[in-house]
């Protein structure tokens, strides 16, 4: 997982933001189109195009039967069952392309989110930083966890330690910058970046060992031996983008919406039956 993130991030750090993070329009138009075209190429290469065409034709035929003979129950029921059966067959023909497309589409999407979904937190605001200990790595308790703060960030309230292995700090953000928080648990040390003020840029909100690391690739995955399961910034500010939806869910909806639209508009050009 960590290796996959490092490879994808190294590639997309070169490809994304050619005009700077303050102008996300280029990537938010280009990459959904690339995703739609990639989907068409995969479907054409690995799907049973003849089978998809036959299934669609039979679905239309049986639906037409239902409409034309709606008063004849002996015709409508078999036609409905057959239509549903061909719908299942149609979906089956699309399973393999969907599985193949999952990895590259997800890689593109999470990199767009990583670069454009979040804005640096405002100077003068407060942020809650939460560290969760890994229950599978013994020898460390919440009482052992310490936090070193860089210049420009100060402690706004004493840390809160919970019996389930979490420690939370409320921090005051006094100066702009990409601040590095240093967390200690026994002899182990981990860091977490905290973006404050300044121009739009890639912002990391989570470091984790879990599968969620695939969705948040901006920072390295903690090692398996690390006592920290995850370190998160609970205060998150969506990046405002004119003409585009803001935040993680906005980019997700935009990406899939434009990719699907591009696929439907370009399917005849690529000779693909959907």
C-alpha positions in Angstrom: 0.0 0.0 0.0 2.8 2.4 0.9 4.7 1.5 -2.3 1.6 2.0 -4.4 1.0 5.4 -2.9 4.6 6.5 -3.4 4.6 5.5 -7.1 1.3 7.1 -7.8 2.2 10.3 -5.9 5.6 10.6 -7.7 3.8 10.3 -11.1 1.0 12.7 -10.4 3.2 15.2 -8.7 4.7 15.7 -12.2 1.4 15.5 -14.1 -0.9 17.6 -11.9 -1.1 21.3 -11.3 0.8 22.4 -14.4 -0.6 25.9 -13.9 -0.4 25.8 -10.1 -2.8 24.7 -7.4 -4.6 28.0 -7.6 -5.9 27.1 -11.1 -7.4 23.6 -10.7 -9.7 24.0 -13.7 -7.2 22.3 -16.1 -6.9 19.1 -14.1 -10.5 19.0 -13.2 -11.5 19.1 -16.9 -8.6 17.0 -18.3 -8.5 14.0 -15.9 -12.3 13.2 -15.9 -12.1 13.2 -19.7 -9.0 10.9 -19.5 -11.0 8.7 -17.1 -13.9 8.4 -19.5 -11.7 7.6 -22.5 -9.7 5.1 -20.4 -13.0 3.4 -19.4 -14.0 3.1 -23.1 -10.7 1.6 -24.1 -10.9 -1.0 -21.3 -14.5 -1.9 -22.1 -13.7 -2.3 -25.8 -10.6 -4.4 -25.0 -11.9 -6.8 -22.4 -15.7 -6.9 -22.6 -17.9 -9.1 -24.7 -19.2 -6.4 -27.0 -21.3 -8.8 -29.1 -22.9 -10.2 -25.9 -23.6 -6.7 -24.6 -25.3 -5.8 -27.9 -27.4 -9.0 -27.9 -28.4 -8.5 -24.2 -29.5 -4.9 -24.9 -31.5 -5.9 -28.0 -33.3 -8.7 -26.0 -34.0 -6.3 -23.2 -35.6 -3.8 -25.6 -37.6 -6.6 -27.3 -39.1 -7.9 -24.1 -39.8 -4.5 -22.7 -41.7 -3.8 -26.0 -43.7 -7.0 -25.4 -44.7 -5.7 -22.0 -45.9 -2.4 -23.5 -47.7 -3.9 -26.5 -49.4 -6.8 -24.6 -49.9 -5.1 -21.2 -53.4 -6.5 -20.9 -52.2 -10.1 -21.5 -50.8 -11.4 -18.2 -49.6 -14.7 -19.8 -47.4 -12.6 -22.1 -46.3 -9.8 -19.7 -45.0 -12.1 -16.9 -42.6 -14.2 -19.1 -41.5 -11.1 -20.9 -40.7 -9.3 -17.6 -38.8 -12.3 -16.3 -36.8 -12.6 -19.5 -36.1 -8.8 -19.5 -34.8 -9.1 -15.9 -32.6 -12.1 -16.9 -31.0 -10.2 -19.7 -30.4 -7.3 -17.4 -28.4 -9.6 -15.1 -26.5 -10.9 -18.1 -25.8 -7.4 -19.3 -24.4 -6.5 -15.9 -22.3 -9.6 -15.9 -20.7 -8.6 -19.1 -19.6 -5.4 -17.5 -18.1 -6.8 -14.2 -14.6 -7.5 -15.6 -14.1 -4.1 -17.2 -15.3 -2.5 -13.9 -12.8 -4.5 -11.9 -10.0 -3.6 -14.2 -10.9 0.1 -14.3 -11.1 0.4 -10.5 -7.4 0.8 -9.8 -6.5 3.5 -12.4 -9.7 5.4 -11.8 -9.3 5.4 -8.1 -5.6 6.4 -8.4 -6.6 9.4 -10.5 -9.5 10.4 -8.3 -7.6 10.3 -5.0 -4.7 12.3 -6.4 -7.2 15.0 -7.5 -8.7 15.0 -4.0 -5.3 15.2 -2.4 -4.3 18.2 -4.5 -7.5 20.2 -4.7 -10.1 19.1 -2.1 -8.6 20.9 1.0 -7.4 24.4 1.7 -4.7 25.3 4.3 -6.3 26.2 7.7 -6.6 30.0 8.4 -4.0 31.7 10.6 -5.4 32.4 14.0 -7.8 29.4 14.0 -7.6 26.3 16.1 -7.3 22.7 14.9 -7.8 19.4 16.7 -5.0 16.8 16.1 -5.8 13.3 17.1 -3.4 10.4 17.3 -4.7 6.8 17.6 -2.4 4.1 18.9 -2.2 0.7 17.2 -3.6 -1.9 19.6 -1.5 -4.6 17.8 1.8 -2.9 18.7 2.1 -3.2 22.5 4.2 -1.5 25.1 2.8 2.1 24.6 -0.1 3.8 26.3 -1.7 7.2 25.7 0.2 8.5 28.7 3.4 7.8 26.8 2.5 10.0 23.8 4.1 13.4 23.6 3.8 16.2 21.0 6.5 18.6 20.0 5.2 21.8 18.3 7.2 23.9 15.8 7.3 27.7 15.9 4.1 29.1 14.6 1.9 26.5 16.3 1.0 26.6 20.0 -1.0 24.4 22.4 -4.5 25.9 23.0 -5.7 23.3 25.6 -4.1 20.4 27.5 -4.2 17.1 25.7 -7.1 14.7 26.2 -6.2 11.0 26.6 -8.8 8.3 26.2 -8.8 4.7 27.5 -9.3 3.4 23.9 -5.8 4.6 22.8 -6.5 8.1 21.5 -4.8 11.4 22.3 -6.1 14.7 21.1 -4.6 18.2 21.2 -6.2 21.5 20.4 -3.7 23.7 18.7 -3.7 27.4 17.9 -2.3 28.2 14.4 -0.3 31.4 14.9 1.7 31.7 11.7 1.4 30.5 8.1 3.5 27.6 6.8 3.7 23.9 6.3 4.4 23.0 9.9 5.7 19.6 11.0 4.3 18.2 14.2 6.5 15.6 15.9 4.8 12.9 17.9 6.7 10.6 20.3 5.5 7.3 21.8 8.2 5.6 23.8 11.2 5.4 21.5 9.1 5.8 18.3 8.7 9.0 16.5 6.2 10.0 13.8 5.5 13.4 12.1 2.4 15.0 10.7 2.3 18.1 8.4 -0.1 20.9 9.2 -0.8 23.4 6.4 -1.6 26.9 7.6 -2.4 30.0 5.5 -0.7 30.9 2.2 -1.5 29.8 -1.3 -3.6 26.8 -2.3 -1.5 23.6 -2.3 -1.6 19.9 -1.5 -2.9 19.5 2.0 -2.6 16.3 4.0 -5.4 15.6 6.6 -4.6 12.0 7.5 -1.7 9.5 8.0 -2.9 6.0 8.6 -1.9 2.3 8.4 -5.5 1.3 7.4 -6.9 0.9 3.9 -7.8 4.5 4.0 -4.2 5.3 3.3 -5.1 4.6 -0.4 -7.5 7.5 -0.2 -5.0 9.9 1.5 -1.7 9.5 -0.3 -0.2 13.0 0.5 2.0 11.6 3.3 3.8 8.3 3.8 2.0 5.4 5.5 3.4 4.7 9.0 5.5 1.6 9.2 4.0 -1.7 10.5 6.2 -1.3 13.6 4.9 2.2 14.4 2.8 2.4 17.6 0.6 5.0 15.8 -2.4 3.6 13.9 -3.3 7.0 12.5 -2.7 10.7 13.0 -5.4 13.1 11.7 -6.3 16.7 11.5 -9.9 17.0 12.5 -10.3 20.6 11.3 -10.7 20.5 7.5 -11.4 23.4 5.2 -12.7 22.8 1.7 -10.8 24.5 -1.1 -13.1 27.0 -2.8 -13.1 26.6 -6.6 -15.1 28.9 -8.8 -17.3 26.9 -11.3 -16.4 23.6 -9.7 -17.9 21.8 -6.6 -15.8 22.2 -3.4 -14.3 19.6 -1.2 -13.8 15.8 -1.3 -17.4 14.9 -2.2 -17.6 17.7 -4.8 -14.6 16.5 -6.7 -15.8 12.9 -6.4 -19.2 13.8 -7.9 -17.6 16.0 -10.6 -15.1 13.3 -11.6 -17.6 10.5 -12.1 -20.2 12.8 -13.6 -17.8 14.1 -16.3 -16.2 10.7 -16.9 -19.7 9.1 -17.5 -20.7 12.0 -19.7 -17.5 11.7 -21.7 -17.9 8.0 -22.1 -21.5 8.3 -23.5 -20.6 11.2 -25.8 -17.4 9.4 -27.2 -18.6 5.8 -27.3 -19.5 5.9 -31.0 -16.2 7.5 -31.9 -14.4 4.7 -30.2 -16.8 2.0 -31.5 -17.9 0.9 -28.1 -21.3 -0.5 -27.0 -22.2 0.4 -23.5 
